[in-house]
């Protein structure tokens, strides 16, 4: 049995913004909300759209599916055809075995561009941890908003190219 003095206990339960435990909590919450939004994860790449009355269509594209992970994009499309733009256009990795989901890259309107792979090249520090926390907090709030609006992805679109190819920057 390991005994910890009371001085060490608060550090084990910290969930302050920008901390590692808070980030892991966000990953877990984002996974739960993604599974509420997409109850059955498709087995192969597909484009789906969720439309609600008097609201924007939410676009989901499964980019890759493996045994333990999936990569997807989630966005709104503003404009007509190729003349529009995707916002916020997040690329998300879902870890099915760990039941977590994290933002890989994206550029939400009021946040600077985010790229998790660029952060991997840097040394691990509190700045990159805080950046990860902020973008995943954005995803958490956006997923909750989409769910409250009534968005759900149930069946594939009849037209596989309904989302313009410029939406996804791979």
C-alpha positions as CSV (number, residue, x, y, z in Angstrom):
1,X,0.0,0.0,0.0
2,X,1.3,3.4,-0.9
3,X,0.7,6.2,1.6
4,X,0.6,9.7,0.4
5,X,0.9,12.7,2.7
6,X,-1.9,15.2,2.4
7,X,0.5,17.6,0.7
8,X,0.5,15.3,-2.4
9,X,-3.2,14.7,-2.6
10,X,-4.3,18.0,-4.2
11,X,-1.9,17.5,-7.1
12,X,-3.6,14.2,-8.0
13,X,-7.1,15.7,-8.2
14,X,-6.3,19.0,-10.1
15,X,-8.5,19.7,-13.0
16,X,-7.6,23.4,-13.5
17,X,-7.8,24.6,-17.1
18,X,-4.7,23.8,-19.0
19,X,-3.6,20.9,-16.8
20,X,-3.1,17.3,-18.0
21,X,-6.0,15.9,-15.9
22,X,-8.3,18.6,-17.3
23,X,-7.3,17.8,-20.8
24,X,-7.9,14.1,-20.3
25,X,-11.3,14.9,-18.9
26,X,-12.1,16.9,-22.0
27,X,-11.0,14.0,-24.2
28,X,-13.4,11.8,-22.4
29,X,-16.3,14.2,-22.5
30,X,-15.7,14.8,-26.2
31,X,-15.8,11.1,-26.9
32,X,-19.1,10.8,-25.1
33,X,-20.6,13.7,-27.0
34,X,-19.3,12.4,-30.3
35,X,-21.0,9.1,-29.7
36,X,-24.2,10.9,-28.8
37,X,-23.9,12.8,-32.1
38,X,-22.8,9.7,-34.1
39,X,-24.4,6.7,-32.3
40,X,-23.0,4.2,-34.9
41,X,-19.6,5.0,-36.2
42,X,-19.4,4.0,-39.9
43,X,-17.0,1.3,-40.8
44,X,-15.6,3.0,-43.9
45,X,-15.1,6.6,-45.1
46,X,-18.4,8.3,-45.7
47,X,-19.9,11.8,-45.7
48,X,-23.0,12.5,-43.6
49,X,-25.1,15.6,-43.0
50,X,-27.4,16.5,-40.2
51,X,-30.0,19.1,-41.0
52,X,-32.3,20.8,-38.5
53,X,-35.2,23.3,-39.2
54,X,-34.0,26.9,-39.2
55,X,-30.4,25.9,-38.6
56,X,-27.1,25.3,-40.4
57,X,-26.4,21.8,-41.7
58,X,-23.6,20.1,-39.8
59,X,-21.3,18.1,-42.0
60,X,-19.4,15.0,-40.8
61,X,-16.9,13.1,-42.9
62,X,-15.2,9.9,-41.7
63,X,-11.7,10.1,-43.2
64,X,-10.1,6.9,-41.9
65,X,-11.3,4.0,-39.8
66,X,-9.0,1.5,-38.0
67,X,-9.6,-1.0,-35.3
68,X,-8.9,1.3,-32.4
69,X,-9.1,4.8,-34.0
70,X,-11.0,6.8,-36.4
71,X,-10.2,10.2,-38.0
72,X,-13.1,12.5,-38.9
73,X,-13.9,16.1,-39.7
74,X,-16.8,18.1,-38.4
75,X,-17.8,21.5,-39.9
76,X,-20.5,23.8,-41.0
77,X,-20.4,24.9,-44.7
78,X,-21.1,28.5,-45.4
79,X,-21.9,29.5,-49.0
80,X,-22.8,27.7,-52.2
81,X,-20.8,24.8,-53.8
82,X,-17.1,25.5,-54.1
83,X,-17.6,29.2,-53.4
84,X,-18.2,28.7,-49.7
85,X,-15.9,28.0,-46.7
86,X,-15.8,25.5,-43.9
87,X,-16.0,26.9,-40.3
88,X,-14.7,25.7,-37.9
89,X,-13.5,22.6,-39.9
90,X,-12.0,20.5,-37.1
91,X,-10.2,17.2,-37.7
92,X,-10.7,14.9,-34.8
93,X,-9.2,11.5,-33.8
94,X,-11.5,9.2,-31.9
95,X,-9.8,6.5,-29.7
96,X,-12.4,3.7,-29.5
97,X,-10.5,1.5,-27.0
98,X,-9.6,4.4,-24.6
99,X,-13.0,6.1,-25.2
100,X,-11.4,9.5,-25.9
101,X,-11.5,12.0,-28.7
102,X,-9.0,14.8,-29.4
103,X,-8.8,17.7,-32.0
104,X,-5.9,17.1,-34.3
105,X,-6.1,20.4,-36.2
106,X,-8.5,23.2,-37.0
107,X,-9.0,26.9,-37.2
108,X,-12.0,28.1,-35.3
109,X,-12.9,31.7,-36.0
110,X,-11.7,33.4,-32.7
111,X,-8.8,31.0,-31.9
112,X,-5.5,30.8,-33.7
113,X,-4.8,27.9,-36.1
114,X,-4.3,24.7,-34.2
115,X,-2.2,21.7,-35.4
116,X,-1.5,18.9,-32.9
117,X,1.3,17.5,-35.0
118,X,3.2,20.8,-34.9
119,X,2.9,20.7,-31.1
120,X,4.5,17.2,-31.1
121,X,7.6,18.6,-32.7
122,X,8.0,21.0,-29.8
123,X,9.0,20.0,-26.3
124,X,6.1,19.2,-24.0
125,X,5.4,22.3,-21.9
126,X,2.5,24.0,-20.3
127,X,1.9,26.3,-23.4
128,X,1.2,23.4,-25.7
129,X,-0.9,21.7,-23.0
130,X,-2.9,24.9,-22.7
131,X,-3.4,25.2,-26.5
132,X,-4.6,21.6,-26.6
133,X,-7.0,22.3,-23.7
134,X,-8.4,25.4,-25.4
135,X,-9.1,23.8,-28.7
136,X,-10.6,20.7,-27.1
137,X,-12.7,22.9,-24.8
138,X,-14.0,24.6,-28.0
139,X,-14.9,21.2,-29.3
140,X,-16.7,20.3,-26.1
141,X,-18.8,23.5,-26.2
142,X,-19.6,23.1,-29.9
143,X,-20.6,19.5,-29.5
144,X,-22.9,20.4,-26.7
145,X,-24.4,23.2,-28.8
146,X,-25.0,20.8,-31.8
147,X,-26.6,18.2,-29.6
148,X,-28.9,20.9,-28.0
149,X,-29.9,22.0,-31.5
150,X,-31.0,18.4,-32.3
151,X,-28.2,17.3,-34.6
152,X,-27.6,13.6,-35.1
153,X,-26.0,11.5,-37.8
154,X,-28.0,8.5,-38.7
155,X,-27.6,7.5,-42.3
156,X,-25.3,8.2,-45.2
157,X,-26.1,10.9,-47.8
158,X,-27.3,9.6,-51.2
159,X,-24.7,11.8,-52.9
160,X,-21.1,11.0,-51.7
161,X,-19.7,14.4,-52.9
162,X,-22.3,16.6,-51.2
163,X,-19.5,18.4,-49.2
164,X,-17.2,20.3,-51.5
165,X,-13.7,18.8,-51.6
166,X,-12.2,22.1,-50.4
167,X,-13.7,21.5,-47.0
168,X,-11.1,19.0,-46.0
169,X,-7.4,20.0,-45.8
170,X,-5.6,16.7,-45.3
